[in-house]
Amino acid sequence: MSAPRAHATTGKASLVGGVVVAAATLVLWLAAAHELGFHGNLVLGLGTAVAAAAGIWTRLADL
């Protein structure tokens, strides 16, 4: 018989860390875009996508 597979559990700190990293990434993105003179919905959308990717990366890397 084979042994049951172990399941990695993620803690609340991992989720909070991902959210904090995503928020900080978005703030830095928007600050840099403002300083460089970029404005509009496209910049906000790209910043949101980059921030979400950074947050997800952080969440998954903490496994």
Secondary structure, 3 states (H helix, E strand, C coil): CCCCCCCCCCCHHHHHHHHHHHHHHHHHHHHHHHHHCCCCHHHHHHHHHHHHHHHHHHHHHCC
